Amino acid sequence: MAAVIRAFRSSSSSSTFTNYFIRRSLSTAASSSATPLKSESFTPLIDTKDKNVQWVFLGCPGVGKGTFASRLSVLLGVPHIATGDLVREELSASGPLSKQLTEIVNQGKLVSDEIIISLLSKRLETGEAKGESGFILDGFPRTVRQAEILDDVTDIDLVVNLKLPEKVLVEKCLGRRICSQCGKNFNVANINVKGENGNPDISMDPLLPPPQCVSKLITRSDDTEAIVSERLRVYYEKSQPVEDFYRNQGKLMEFKLPGGLPESWPKLLEALNLDENEDKQSAAV
């Protein structure tokens, strides 16, 4: 897949040739595993014995894509690839791209398709060398153009669209913390938001760090109220059409988070027809 994306970048001046090259390159390297689904009566058709899933997680910044995608990646035995992490890794490096990305992120703007595809290409190459198969993408695609590129490269099985009210999203983003030593993510926000327009109240307890991480917590440079609000505005403007793209393909599953991780995780597994204890039960047999 990485080689195909590189081919897209090198021949992007001719979309017809690019699409043909992508399909031809993949004809002997991948097979379609997507099942047509009707979005108006969506029921995920997932065989948990086949761990070679190709899923996408959508949702506003701060909704929890990384948390749920990483948990599912462990359960299903496939890599969790978060483009946000790829961008942050590049930001920590030195060079002209790092400086360019810093300006983009600090303004709350979307990183260009070209940069994202380049970073994703490098990550897929690395995974391919390690023998990885399947994936859960988090943060890509964020535009319809990216979705169209991904569509030409491979067949996505399922797109999970996580949803939370904007008030909750802002509080979550402002409460995010990272341990500067171990790199793990935590959240100090204690959220209690009253439901509006018939929606239920939402409560989320803080995800506090262990004692050894408390003194090492840092806040992401882009987690300020002004930048978070701008990122949400950009998301609604640029990325929501991606939902329609996958909804029209019958691959989109809308999932409204009912609360924090303890409440939401079992309900998400239920919606996906997944059993967290399946692997443990199989091993016992």
C-alpha positions as CSV (number, residue, x, y, z in Angstrom):
1,M,0.0,0.0,0.0
2,A,2.8,2.4,0.8
3,A,4.4,1.9,-2.6
4,V,1.1,2.7,-4.2
5,I,0.7,5.9,-2.3
6,R,4.2,6.9,-3.4
7,A,3.1,6.2,-6.9
8,F,0.1,8.5,-6.4
9,R,2.4,11.3,-5.2
10,S,4.8,11.0,-8.1
11,S,2.1,10.9,-10.8
12,S,-0.6,13.2,-9.2
13,S,-0.6,15.4,-12.3
14,S,-2.7,12.8,-14.1
15,S,-5.6,11.5,-12.1
16,T,-6.7,9.0,-14.7
17,F,-3.3,7.5,-15.0
18,T,-2.9,7.5,-11.2
19,N,-6.2,5.7,-10.6
20,Y,-5.3,3.1,-13.2
21,F,-1.9,2.6,-11.8
22,I,-3.2,2.2,-8.2
23,R,-5.8,-0.4,-9.2
24,R,-3.3,-2.3,-11.4
25,S,-0.6,-2.3,-8.6
26,L,-3.1,-3.6,-6.1
27,S,-4.7,-6.3,-8.3
28,T,-2.1,-8.9,-7.2
29,A,-1.4,-7.5,-3.7
30,A,-4.9,-7.1,-2.1
31,S,-8.3,-8.6,-2.3
32,S,-11.6,-6.9,-1.5
33,S,-13.1,-7.7,1.9
34,A,-15.8,-5.1,2.1
35,T,-19.4,-6.1,2.4
36,P,-22.1,-3.8,0.9
37,L,-24.2,-2.4,3.8
38,K,-27.3,-0.4,3.9
39,S,-26.8,2.7,6.0
40,E,-30.4,3.2,6.8
41,S,-30.5,-0.2,8.6
42,F,-26.8,-0.6,9.5
43,T,-25.7,-3.8,11.1
44,P,-21.9,-4.5,11.2
45,L,-21.2,-7.8,9.6
46,I,-17.9,-8.7,11.3
47,D,-16.2,-12.1,11.6
48,T,-14.0,-11.7,14.7
49,K,-12.0,-14.8,13.6
50,D,-10.7,-12.7,10.6
51,K,-8.4,-10.2,12.3
52,N,-7.3,-8.6,9.0
53,V,-9.8,-5.7,9.3
54,Q,-9.4,-2.4,7.5
55,W,-11.3,0.2,9.5
56,V,-11.5,3.9,9.8
57,F,-12.4,6.0,12.8
58,L,-13.9,9.4,12.3
59,G,-14.9,12.1,14.8
60,C,-14.1,15.6,16.0
61,P,-10.8,16.4,17.7
62,G,-11.0,15.1,21.3
63,V,-13.9,12.7,20.8
64,G,-11.7,9.7,21.8
65,K,-10.8,8.1,18.4
66,G,-7.3,7.2,19.7
67,T,-8.6,5.7,22.9
68,F,-11.1,3.4,21.3
69,A,-9.1,2.6,18.2
70,S,-6.1,1.6,20.2
71,R,-8.2,-0.7,22.4
72,L,-9.7,-2.3,19.3
73,S,-6.3,-2.7,17.7
74,V,-5.2,-4.8,20.7
75,L,-8.4,-6.9,20.6
76,L,-8.3,-7.5,16.9
77,G,-4.5,-7.8,16.6
78,V,-4.1,-5.1,13.9
79,P,-2.0,-1.9,14.0
80,H,-3.6,1.4,15.1
81,I,-2.3,4.1,12.8
82,A,-3.1,7.6,14.1
83,T,-2.1,10.4,11.7
84,G,-2.1,12.9,14.5
85,D,0.7,10.8,16.2
86,L,2.6,10.8,12.9
87,V,2.4,14.6,12.7
88,R,3.5,15.0,16.4
89,E,6.5,12.6,15.8
90,E,7.5,14.8,12.8
91,L,7.0,17.9,14.9
92,S,9.6,16.6,17.4
93,A,12.1,16.1,14.7
94,S,14.3,18.8,13.2
95,G,14.0,20.1,9.7
96,P,11.9,22.2,7.3
97,L,8.9,20.0,7.5
98,S,8.8,20.2,11.3
99,K,8.8,24.1,11.1
100,Q,6.0,24.0,8.5
101,L,3.9,21.7,10.6
102,T,4.4,23.8,13.7
103,E,2.9,26.8,12.0
104,I,-0.1,24.8,10.7
105,V,-0.9,23.1,14.0
106,N,-0.5,26.3,16.0
107,Q,-3.1,27.9,13.8
108,G,-5.6,25.0,14.2
109,K,-5.5,24.3,10.4
110,L,-5.7,20.9,8.7
111,V,-2.3,19.5,7.5
112,S,-2.3,19.3,3.7
113,D,-3.2,16.1,1.9
114,E,0.4,15.8,0.4
115,I,2.0,15.9,3.9
116,I,-0.4,13.5,5.5
117,I,-0.1,11.0,2.6
118,S,3.7,11.3,2.8
119,L,3.7,10.5,6.5
120,L,1.2,7.7,6.2
121,S,3.2,6.2,3.3
122,K,6.3,6.1,5.5
123,R,4.4,4.5,8.4
124,L,2.8,1.8,6.1
125,E,6.3,1.0,4.7
126,T,7.6,0.4,8.2
127,G,4.6,-1.8,9.1
128,E,4.9,-3.7,5.8
129,A,8.5,-4.5,6.6
130,K,7.4,-5.9,10.0
131,G,4.8,-8.1,8.5
132,E,1.7,-6.1,9.6
133,S,-1.6,-6.8,8.0
134,G,-4.9,-4.9,8.4
135,F,-5.2,-1.6,10.2
136,I,-7.4,0.8,12.1
137,L,-6.9,4.4,10.7
138,D,-7.4,7.3,13.1
139,G,-7.4,10.8,11.7
140,F,-7.3,9.7,8.0
141,P,-9.2,10.5,5.8
142,R,-10.1,14.0,6.9
143,T,-11.2,15.3,3.5
144,V,-13.2,13.8,0.7
145,R,-10.1,13.9,-1.5
146,Q,-8.2,11.8,1.0
147,A,-11.2,9.4,1.2
148,E,-11.2,9.1,-2.6
149,I,-7.4,8.4,-2.6
150,L,-7.9,5.7,0.1
151,D,-10.8,4.2,-1.9
152,D,-8.5,3.8,-4.9
153,V,-5.8,2.1,-2.8
154,T,-7.8,-0.4,-0.8
155,D,-11.3,-1.5,0.4
156,I,-12.3,-0.2,3.7
157,D,-14.5,-2.6,5.7
158,L,-16.1,-0.2,8.2
159,V,-16.1,3.4,9.2
160,V,-16.9,4.2,12.8
161,N,-18.1,7.8,13.4
162,L,-17.8,8.7,17.1
163,K,-20.0,11.6,18.3
164,L,-20.1,13.9,21.3
165,P,-21.7,17.3,22.0
166,E,-19.4,20.3,21.3
167,K,-19.3,21.4,24.9
168,V,-18.0,18.0,25.9
169,L,-15.4,18.0,23.1
170,V,-14.0,21.4,24.2
171,E,-13.7,20.3,27.9
172,K,-12.1,17.0,26.9
173,C,-9.5,18.7,24.7
174,L,-8.6,21.3,27.4
175,G,-8.3,18.5,30.0
176,R,-5.8,16.4,28.0
177,R,-2.4,15.8,29.4
178,I,0.6,13.7,28.3
179,C,3.3,12.2,30.5
180,S,6.6,13.6,29.2
181,Q,8.4,10.5,30.3
182,C,6.2,7.5,29.3
183,G,4.2,9.2,26.6
184,K,0.8,8.0,27.8
185,N,-2.3,10.1,27.6
186,F,-4.5,11.2,30.5
187,N,-7.3,13.6,31.1
188,V,-7.9,15.8,34.2
189,A,-11.3,17.1,33.2
190,N,-14.3,16.1,35.3
191,I,-17.1,16.5,32.8
192,N,-20.8,17.0,33.6
193,V,-22.8,18.4,30.8
194,K,-26.6,18.7,30.8
195,G,-28.3,17.3,27.7
196,E,-30.1,19.6,25.3
197,N,-32.9,19.0,22.8
198,G,-33.9,15.7,24.4
199,N,-30.3,14.4,24.6
200,P,-29.2,12.7,27.8
201,D,-26.8,14.2,30.3
202,I,-23.1,13.2,29.8
203,S,-20.7,12.6,32.6
204,M,-17.1,11.6,32.3
205,D,-14.7,11.0,35.2
206,P,-11.1,12.1,34.9
207,L,-8.6,9.7,33.5
208,L,-5.9,10.4,36.1
209,P,-2.3,9.4,35.9
210,P,-0.4,7.0,38.3
211,P,1.7,8.7,41.0
212,Q,4.9,8.4,39.0
213,C,3.5,10.5,36.1
214,V,1.8,13.3,38.1
215,S,4.8,15.6,38.1
216,K,5.6,14.9,34.5
217,L,2.3,15.9,32.9
218,I,2.4,18.4,30.0
219,T,-0.3,20.0,27.9
220,R,-0.2,19.8,24.2
221,S,0.6,23.1,22.6
222,D,-2.5,23.0,20.4
223,D,-4.9,22.3,23.3
224,T,-5.9,26.0,24.0
225,E,-9.5,27.1,23.9
226,A,-8.9,29.3,20.8
227,I,-7.1,26.5,18.8
228,V,-9.6,23.8,19.9
229,S,-12.5,26.0,18.8
230,E,-10.8,26.6,15.4
231,R,-10.0,22.9,15.0
232,L,-13.7,22.1,15.6
233,R,-14.8,24.7,13.1
234,V,-12.4,23.4,10.5
235,Y,-13.5,19.9,11.1
236,Y,-17.2,20.7,10.6
237,E,-16.4,22.6,7.5
238,K,-13.9,20.3,5.8
239,S,-14.3,16.8,7.3
240,Q,-18.1,16.2,7.7
241,P,-18.5,15.6,4.0
242,V,-16.4,12.5,4.5
243,E,-19.3,11.1,6.6
244,D,-21.6,11.5,3.6
245,F,-19.0,9.8,1.4
246,Y,-18.9,6.7,3.5
247,R,-22.6,6.9,4.3
248,N,-23.4,6.7,0.6
249,Q,-21.3,3.5,0.4
250,G,-23.2,2.0,3.3
251,K,-20.0,1.7,5.4
252,L,-20.7,4.3,8.0
253,M,-21.7,3.4,11.6
254,E,-22.7,6.4,13.8
255,F,-22.0,5.9,17.4
256,K,-23.0,8.5,20.0
257,L,-20.8,8.0,23.1
258,P,-23.0,7.7,26.2
259,G,-20.3,8.8,28.6
260,G,-16.7,8.0,29.5
261,L,-14.7,4.8,28.7
262,P,-16.5,2.5,31.3
263,E,-19.9,3.3,29.8
264,S,-18.9,3.6,26.2
265,W,-16.5,0.7,25.6
266,P,-18.9,-2.2,26.2
267,K,-21.6,-0.5,24.2
268,L,-19.2,0.0,21.3
269,L,-18.2,-3.6,21.4
270,E,-21.9,-4.6,21.3
271,A,-22.5,-2.3,18.3
272,L,-19.6,-3.9,16.5
273,N,-20.7,-7.5,17.4
274,L,-17.4,-8.0,19.2
275,D,-16.7,-10.0,22.4
276,E,-13.7,-8.8,24.4
277,N,-13.5,-12.2,26.1
278,E,-13.4,-14.2,22.9
279,D,-9.7,-14.6,22.7
280,K,-9.4,-15.5,26.3
281,Q,-12.1,-18.1,25.9
282,S,-10.4,-19.5,22.8
283,A,-7.1,-19.8,24.6
284,A,-8.7,-21.6,27.5
285,V,-10.2,-24.2,25.2
